[in-house]
Amino acid sequence: MGMAAGQARLLTITARLNHNELRTMQLSNAKIRLADQTEKVGEDYINALNESQLMYSTYDANGNQSYERLTGTSLTYYGPLKNQYGLVNAAGQIMVSELDGKNFEESDNLEEFLDKYGLLGSLDQGKVVQVKNPAYDVAWDEYNKKYQEWKAQEPNKEDEKYWDIETQITQNSELYDKFVSGTDSGCWSSVMNDSKALYHLGDVLSHLLDVGSYTTSDGKNSFEIKEDLNNANPFYHWWTTGGSGGVNGNAQTMAEIREKLDGMNCCGKQEDEYHQNCDGTETITQKVVDLLWDSQELYNSKGDLAPGDPEYDAILDRAKHLVFYDLKYALAEEVPVKVFKQDEYDADVAAWEATKPQQPEVEPYLSKKVRQLTDEDKGQWYVNLWHRMNGESDYKSGYMKLDKYDENFDGWISDSKVNENYTILEDGLMNSPEWLQFALEHGVITLEKVEFSAPSVEGDGLTDVQWVSTIYSSVTDIVEQKDETAATKAEIIYEQRMREIEAKDKEYDNQMKLLDTEHNALQTQFDSVKGTIEKNVERTFKAFS
C-alpha cells in the first residue's frame, strides 16, 4: 500500500470513528430525555388518578337520590325537593341563566315575572288582598314637606324680638353682706340673739352715723356722735380704727355705706312682716337716728335687754325692717336684665299653630283581586329569585311611568332602589361543569343559599326567607368524587406512552450496539493501517541512510 493511500485510508477511518462517537453521545442524550419523559408520564398519570369532580345530588318526587355533574344549570334550575342556590360574582350580583334574565327584563313587576313561568291562575279565580294605595305615599310626601316648612317657622324663644333689656335691682351687694355679717365682735349677731342685745343694737346703729350732732324726727331730742372711745354713753361713739370696729373690722366699709345712704329715703310705704309702715319721705339716716335714740332711752331706763322682752322686741322689729328692707334695697346694685316678652311670644305661637298643615286622610291600602300561584313551591322559588334580582319591591323602579299603566292603575308604587343587582351568565358557561368547578375552587364566584328558618332581612321584600352566603365545600348537596373516566383514560394514555418510550429505548440500545460493533472494527482497521504506515516510514528512512 502506497504511503499516500494509507494516509487517506487512516483519515477516512478516523472520521468514521469520530462520527460514531458523536452519534453514541446523541443516543445517550436521547435515552436521558426518555427517562425525563417517563417521569412526566408517571406524574401525569398520578395526577389523573387523584383528579376529582364536583357532583350535585337531587331527589325526584319519590325521594330517590341521584347525582349529576355540578353545573350552574343543575344548581339554580328549579326542581322539587331542591334547595335553592345562587351563583354570586365578586360584585355581589347574582348570576342567572339567559332564560331567567330574559324573563326578568321583560317583566315590569313580580306578577308578570311569575306569569312567564306559567305559575299564575286566572284573575276570576284570584284572591282579594290589601295592596298599597298609590295615593298614600304621594299625599304623605306632600304633607311631610309642608310640615317641615311649617316646623321651620316655629317662633324661637331665643329671637331678640322677644327680649327687652331692663334695669333691675339685684339683691346682691357686697356692702350689705359685709354689714349683715357684723363687726369683728359679731355685733349684729348679738343684736339678734345675745343677752346684751340692746347694748349691741346701739353699737351697730352708731356705725351708720357719721361724727356729728343729730336730732330726732320730732325735733325734741338731740345727741352727738363722738370719736371718744371712752365716752360715758356707750351708744354714742364713733369707731375710727379698723382694728377696733367697723364691719368685719373695716372702718372703710362703713364709710362707704354711710356715703351711699346719704340723703336716701326709706323703702316707701310698705306693710311687712315686722309691721312697719313708712310713707317713703323719711330718710334712712333719720330712721337710724330715731331708732338709736329710742334704744338709748330704753337702755337708760331698763338696762340691757335680750330678745323675748316685749319692749326690746318692738325696738328689734324696727331694726329688722331697717336692716332687711331699707338697707338691703338701698345698698342693692342696679344691673341690666333681659326680660322675656311672654305675651308677645304666646301670641306668635298661637298664630303659628293655627297654620299647622292637616294630616292627609288617605287609606294606606286598597282592596285588589290578585291571581294566585298554581304551584306554591315553584312559585316561592321564583319569588325569591325576583327579590334577589330586583330588591324589596314587587315592581321595578319607575314602572308607573310606562305608557301601559294609566293613572287609574291601582298597583303598588315602587320603592325599589336596586339596580344592576344581577348579571346574565351565558348558557355555555352555565352548563359547563369544568368552568363552575374552577370558578368555585379559585374563588371567582361564591354561593348563596335560600334559608327559610332565618329571620328575614328588612328591605329584602321576603317573609321568613333570607339569601345567606355559604361556602361550597360545606354544602351537603355538593359532593366530590373520583373521576373514573378520567382515570381510565389516563391509564390508557400512560400505558401507550410507556410502550412508545420502551420501544424507543430499545431502538436506541440497538443503534448503540451497532455503533459499538462498528467502532471496534474501525479501531482494528485504524490500528492496522497505522502500523503499516509506520513500517513504510521506517523502511524509507533506512534506504536513504
C-alpha positions in Angstrom: 0.0 0.0 0.0 1.4 3.4 -1.0 2.0 5.9 1.7 -0.4 8.4 0.3 -3.1 5.8 0.0 -2.5 4.6 3.6 -2.8 8.1 5.0 -6.0 8.7 3.1 -7.4 5.5 4.5 -6.3 6.4 8.0 -8.1 9.8 7.7 -11.3 8.1 6.5 -11.3 5.7 9.4 -10.6 8.5 11.9 -13.6 10.5 10.5 -15.8 7.4 10.8 -14.7 6.8 14.4 -15.5 10.5 15.3 -18.9 10.2 13.7 -19.7 7.1 15.6 -18.6 8.7 18.9 -20.8 11.7 18.2 -23.8 9.5 17.3 -23.3 7.5 20.5 -23.3 10.7 22.5 -26.5 11.8 20.8 -28.2 8.4 21.6 -27.1 8.7 25.2 -28.7 12.1 25.5 -31.9 10.8 23.8 -32.1 8.0 26.4 -31.8 10.6 29.2 -34.7 12.5 27.6 -36.7 9.3 27.5 -36.1 9.0 31.3 -37.5 12.5 31.8 -40.5 11.7 29.7 -41.0 8.5 31.7 -41.1 10.6 34.9 -43.5 13.1 33.4 -45.8 10.4 32.1 -45.9 8.9 35.6 -46.6 12.3 37.2 -49.5 12.9 34.8 -50.9 9.5 35.5 -50.8 10.0 39.3 -52.5 13.4 38.9 -55.2 11.9 36.8 -55.8 9.2 39.3 -56.1 11.8 42.1 -58.4 14.1 40.0 -62.0 14.5 41.3 -65.2 16.2 40.1 -68.0 18.0 41.9 -71.3 16.3 41.8 -74.8 17.7 42.7 -77.3 15.5 44.4 -81.0 15.8 43.7 -84.2 14.0 44.6 -87.1 13.0 42.5 -90.8 13.2 43.5 -90.4 9.8 45.3 -87.4 10.9 47.3 -84.9 8.9 45.3 -81.4 10.5 45.3 -79.3 10.8 42.2 -76.1 12.6 41.2 -75.1 14.7 38.2 -72.2 16.8 37.3 -72.4 20.2 39.1 -73.2 23.0 36.7 -74.9 26.4 37.1 -78.0 24.9 35.5 -78.2 21.9 37.8 -77.6 24.1 40.8 -80.0 27.0 40.0 -82.8 25.4 37.9 -86.0 24.7 39.9 -86.8 21.2 40.9 -89.0 19.6 43.5 -87.3 18.9 46.9 -84.2 21.0 45.8 -82.5 23.6 47.9 -82.3 27.0 46.2 -78.9 28.3 45.4 -77.5 31.3 43.6 -74.1 32.0 41.9 -72.7 35.3 43.1 -69.8 37.2 41.5 -67.3 39.4 43.2 -69.5 42.5 42.7 -72.3 40.8 44.7 -74.5 40.3 41.7 -76.5 37.1 41.3 -75.6 35.3 38.1 -78.7 34.0 36.3 -79.4 32.0 33.2 -80.2 33.6 29.9 -83.9 32.4 30.3 -84.3 33.9 33.8 -82.5 37.1 32.7 -84.8 37.5 29.7 -87.9 36.8 31.7 -86.9 39.4 34.3 -86.0 42.1 31.8 -89.3 41.6 30.0 -91.3 41.9 33.3 -92.2 45.2 35.0 -93.4 43.5 38.2 -93.4 40.3 40.1 -96.8 39.2 38.7 -95.5 39.4 35.1 -92.3 37.6 36.1 -94.2 34.7 37.6 -96.6 34.5 34.6 -93.6 33.9 32.4 -93.2 30.5 34.1 -96.9 29.7 33.9 -97.3 29.9 37.7 -100.4 32.1 38.0 -104.1 31.1 37.7 -106.8 33.2 36.1 -108.0 36.5 37.6 -111.6 35.3 38.1 -110.2 32.7 40.5 -108.0 35.3 42.2 -108.0 36.4 45.9 -108.9 39.8 47.2 -105.9 41.2 49.1 -104.8 44.6 50.5 -102.3 46.4 48.4 -100.6 49.7 49.0 -102.6 52.8 47.9 -100.5 54.8 45.3 -102.0 58.0 46.5 -101.0 57.3 50.1 -97.3 57.9 49.7 -97.9 60.9 47.4 -100.2 62.5 50.0 -97.9 61.8 52.9 -94.8 63.0 51.0 -96.6 66.3 50.3 -97.7 66.6 53.9 -94.2 65.9 55.3 -92.8 68.6 53.0 -95.4 71.1 54.2 -94.9 70.0 57.8 -91.2 70.6 57.7 -91.7 74.0 56.1 -94.2 74.8 58.9 -92.0 73.5 61.6 -89.2 75.7 60.4 -91.4 78.7 61.0 -91.9 77.9 64.7 -91.3 81.0 66.9 -87.9 80.8 68.6 -87.7 81.9 72.2 -84.1 83.0 71.6 -85.2 85.5 68.9 -84.2 89.0 70.0 -87.6 90.4 69.3 -88.9 88.5 72.4 -86.5 90.1 74.8 -86.2 93.6 76.4 -83.3 95.0 78.4 -84.5 96.4 81.8 -82.6 97.8 84.7 -83.4 95.8 87.8 -82.2 96.0 91.4 -80.3 92.9 92.3 -80.3 91.7 95.9 -76.6 91.1 95.6 -74.5 93.7 97.5 -71.0 93.3 98.9 -71.5 96.2 101.2 -74.8 94.8 102.6 -73.3 91.3 103.0 -70.4 92.8 105.0 -72.8 94.8 107.2 -75.0 91.8 108.0 -72.0 89.6 108.8 -71.5 92.0 111.8 -68.5 93.8 113.2 -65.4 92.0 114.4 -67.1 91.4 117.7 -70.2 90.0 116.0 -72.5 92.9 117.0 -75.3 92.2 114.5 -75.5 88.6 115.6 -75.6 89.8 119.2 -78.5 92.1 118.4 -80.5 89.0 117.2 -79.5 86.6 119.9 -77.3 87.9 122.8 -78.4 88.6 126.4 -76.9 92.1 125.9 -78.8 92.6 122.6 -80.0 96.2 123.4 -76.4 97.3 124.1 -75.2 95.8 120.9 -78.0 97.3 118.9 -76.9 100.8 119.9 -73.3 99.8 118.9 -74.5 98.7 115.4 -76.7 101.7 114.8 -74.0 104.1 115.8 -71.8 102.8 113.0 -74.4 104.0 110.5 -74.0 107.6 111.6 -71.0 109.8 111.0 -69.4 112.0 113.7 -71.6 115.0 114.5 -74.9 116.1 116.1 -78.3 114.6 115.3 -81.9 115.4 116.2 -84.9 113.1 116.3 -87.6 113.5 113.7 -90.0 115.2 116.3 -87.3 117.8 116.9 -87.4 117.2 120.7 -84.2 115.3 121.2 -80.6 115.6 120.1 -77.4 113.8 120.6 -73.8 113.8 119.3 -71.7 111.0 117.8 -68.1 111.4 119.1 -64.8 109.8 118.4 -64.1 109.3 122.1 -63.9 105.5 122.8 -64.3 106.2 126.5 -67.5 108.3 126.2 -69.8 107.5 129.1 -72.7 106.9 126.7 -71.9 103.6 125.1 -74.1 104.2 122.1 -72.7 107.4 121.1 -69.2 106.6 120.0 -67.6 106.5 116.5 -65.1 103.9 115.7 -62.3 105.4 113.8 -59.9 102.5 113.6 -60.3 99.3 111.5 -58.9 97.2 114.3 -61.4 98.3 116.9 -64.6 98.3 115.0 -66.4 98.7 111.7 -68.0 95.9 109.8 -65.6 92.9 109.8 -63.0 95.3 111.3 -63.0 97.5 108.3 -63.9 101.2 109.1 -63.6 102.0 105.3 -66.6 99.7 104.6 -68.8 101.6 107.0 -67.7 104.9 105.5 -68.8 103.6 102.0 -72.2 102.5 103.4 -72.8 105.9 105.1 -71.8 107.7 101.9 -74.3 105.6 99.8 -77.1 106.2 102.4 -76.6 109.9 102.5 -79.9 111.6 101.6 -81.5 108.3 100.6 -85.1 107.8 101.6 -86.5 104.6 103.2 -88.1 102.0 101.0 -91.5 103.6 100.9 -94.9 102.8 102.2 -94.9 99.1 102.9 -96.6 96.7 105.3 -94.1 93.9 106.0 -93.7 91.0 108.4 -92.3 93.4 111.0 -95.5 95.6 110.8 -93.6 98.7 109.7 -95.3 101.4 107.8 -93.4 104.3 106.2 -94.5 106.8 103.6 -91.1 106.9 101.8 -90.5 110.5 102.7 -88.2 109.8 105.7 -84.5 109.3 105.1 -82.8 106.2 106.2 -80.4 108.2 108.3 -83.3 109.8 110.1 -84.8 106.4 110.8 -81.4 105.3 112.2 -81.3 108.5 114.5 -84.8 107.8 115.8 -84.2 104.2 116.4 -80.8 104.9 118.1 -82.4 107.5 120.4 -85.3 105.2 121.4 -83.0 102.2 122.0 -80.8 104.5 124.1 -83.7 105.7 126.2 -84.9 102.1 126.7 -81.4 101.1 127.8 -81.2 104.0 130.2 -84.5 103.1 131.8 -84.4 99.3 131.7 -80.8 98.4 131.4 -79.7 95.7 129.0 -82.4 93.6 127.4 -82.5 90.5 125.3 -84.8 89.1 122.5 -88.1 87.9 124.1 -88.6 91.1 126.1 -91.7 92.8 124.6 -90.2 96.3 124.8 -87.0 95.1 123.2 -88.8 93.1 120.5 -90.7 96.2 119.5 -87.3 98.0 119.0 -85.9 94.9 117.3 -88.7 94.8 114.8 -87.9 98.3 113.7 -84.2 97.4 113.5 -85.0 94.4 111.3 -87.1 96.4 109.0 -84.3 98.9 108.8 -81.7 96.3 108.0 -83.6 93.7 106.0 -85.6 96.2 103.9 -84.3 99.7 103.9 -80.6 98.9 103.9 -81.0 95.9 101.7 -82.6 97.8 98.8 -80.6 100.9 99.4 -77.3 99.0 99.1 -78.5 96.8 96.3 -76.9 97.1 92.8 -78.7 98.0 89.6 -77.9 95.7 86.7 -79.3 95.3 83.1 -81.5 92.3 82.9 -83.1 90.6 79.8 -86.9 90.3 80.3 -88.8 87.8 78.1 -91.9 89.1 76.4 -94.1 86.1 77.2 -97.4 87.6 75.9 -95.9 88.5 72.6 -94.3 85.1 72.2 -97.5 83.3 73.2 -99.5 85.3 70.6 -97.0 84.3 67.9 -97.1 80.7 68.9 -100.9 80.7 68.7 -100.8 82.2 65.3 -98.2 79.8 64.1 -100.1 76.7 65.5 -103.2 77.9 63.6 -101.3 77.3 60.3 -100.3 73.7 61.1 -101.0 71.5 58.0 -103.6 68.9 58.3 -102.6 65.2 58.0 -103.9 63.6 54.8 -107.0 61.3 55.2 -105.9 58.7 52.7 -106.2 55.0 53.2 -102.8 53.3 53.1 -104.2 50.1 51.4 -106.7 49.3 48.8 -108.5 46.0 48.1 -107.4 44.3 45.0 -108.0 41.0 43.3 -104.8 39.2 42.5 -104.0 36.0 40.7 -103.0 33.0 42.8 -100.0 30.7 42.5 -100.8 27.4 40.9 -97.7 25.8 42.4 -96.7 27.2 45.8 -93.3 25.6 46.0 -92.1 26.6 42.5 -93.8 30.0 42.9 -91.8 30.7 46.1 -88.6 29.7 44.2 -89.2 32.5 41.6 -90.5 35.0 44.2 -87.2 34.5 46.0 -85.3 35.0 42.7 -87.2 38.1 41.8 -86.4 39.9 45.1 -82.8 38.8 44.9 -82.6 40.4 41.4 -84.8 43.5 42.0 -84.8 44.3 45.7 -87.7 44.6 48.1 -90.3 45.9 45.8 -92.7 43.8 43.7 -92.3 46.4 41.0 -89.3 47.7 39.1 -88.2 51.2 39.8 -90.1 53.7 37.6 -92.7 51.2 36.2 -95.5 53.7 36.9 -94.1 56.0 34.2 -94.7 53.4 31.5 -97.5 54.2 29.0 -99.3 50.9 29.6 -100.0 51.9 33.2 -102.7 54.6 33.2 -103.4 57.0 36.1 -106.2 54.7 37.4 -103.9 51.7 37.8 -104.1 50.6 41.5 -100.8 48.7 41.8 -98.0 49.4 44.2 -95.8 52.4 43.7 -92.2 51.0 43.5 -89.8 52.0 46.2 -87.1 49.7 44.8 -83.7 51.4 44.7 -81.8 48.3 43.5 -80.1 48.5 40.1 -77.7 46.1 38.4 -78.2 43.6 41.2 -77.9 40.7 38.8 -75.9 39.7 35.7 -76.7 37.1 33.0 -74.3 34.1 32.6 -74.3 32.8 29.1 -75.6 29.3 28.7 -72.2 27.9 27.6 -70.7 28.7 31.0 -73.9 28.0 32.9 -73.8 24.4 31.5 -70.1 23.9 31.9 -69.1 21.7 34.9 -65.4 22.4 34.3 -65.9 26.2 34.4 -68.1 26.1 37.5 -65.7 23.8 39.4 -62.7 26.1 38.5 -64.7 29.2 39.5 -65.7 27.8 42.9 -62.3 26.3 43.7 -60.5 29.6 42.8 -62.9 31.9 44.5 -64.1 33.6 41.3 -67.7 33.1 42.4 -69.4 32.2 45.7 -72.7 30.6 46.6 -75.8 32.0 48.3 -78.5 29.7 49.7 -82.1 30.4 50.5 -82.7 29.8 54.2 -86.3 29.6 55.4 -85.5 29.3 59.1 -83.5 32.5 59.3 -85.4 35.8 60.1 -85.8 38.0 57.0 -83.6 41.0 56.5 -85.6 44.2 56.5 -85.9 45.6 53.0 -85.4 42.4 51.0 -89.1 42.0 50.3 -89.3 38.5 51.6 -91.1 36.9 54.6 -89.2 34.4 56.7 -86.7 33.9 53.8 -83.1 35.1 53.5 -80.3 34.6 51.0 -77.3 33.5 53.0 -73.7 33.4 51.7 -72.2 29.9 52.1 -69.0 28.0 51.2 -69.5 25.4 48.5 -67.4 22.8 50.4 -69.8 22.9 53.3 -72.9 22.4 51.1 -74.3 18.9 51.7 -75.9 18.8 48.2 -72.4 19.1 46.6 -70.1 16.0 46.8 -66.7 15.4 45.5 -65.9 12.0 43.8 -63.1 10.5 41.8 -63.4 11.0 38.0 -63.3 7.3 36.9 -63.5 8.1 33.3 -60.5 10.5 33.5 -58.6 7.8 35.5 -59.3 5.1 32.9 -58.4 7.5 30.0 -55.2 8.4 31.9 -54.3 4.8 32.4 -54.7 4.0 28.7 -52.6 7.1 27.7 -50.0 6.1 30.3 -49.6 2.5 29.0 -49.5 3.7 25.4 -46.8 6.3 26.1 -44.8 3.9 28.2 -44.8 1.4 25.4 -43.7 4.1 23.0 -40.9 5.1 25.3 -39.8 1.5 25.9 -39.8 0.8 22.1 -37.7 3.9 21.5 -35.4 2.9 24.3 -34.8 -0.5 22.7 -34.3 1.1 19.3 -31.6 3.4 20.9 -30.0 0.4 22.6 -29.8 -1.5 19.3 -28.3 1.5 17.5 -25.7 1.9 20.2 -24.8 -1.8 19.9 -24.3 -1.4 16.2 -22.2 1.7 16.7 -20.2 -0.1 19.3 -19.5 -3.1 16.9 -18.7 -0.8 14.1 -16.4 1.2 16.4 -14.4 -1.9 17.3 -14.0 -2.9 13.7 -12.9 0.6 12.7 -10.5 0.7 15.6 -8.9 -2.5 14.4 -8.6 -1.2 10.9 -7.2 2.1 12.3 -4.5 0.2 14.3 -3.6 -1.9 11.2 -3.3 1.0 8.8 -1.4 3.0 11.3 1.1 0.1 11.8 1.6 -0.3 8.1 2.3 3.4 7.6 4.8 3.3 10.5 6.7 0.3 8.9 6.8 2.1 5.5 8.3 5.2 7.0 10.9 3.1 8.9 12.0 1.3 5.6 12.2 4.6 3.8 14.5 6.2 6.3 16.8 3.0 6.2 17.0 3.2 2.4 18.4 6.8 2.4 20.5 6.4 5.5 
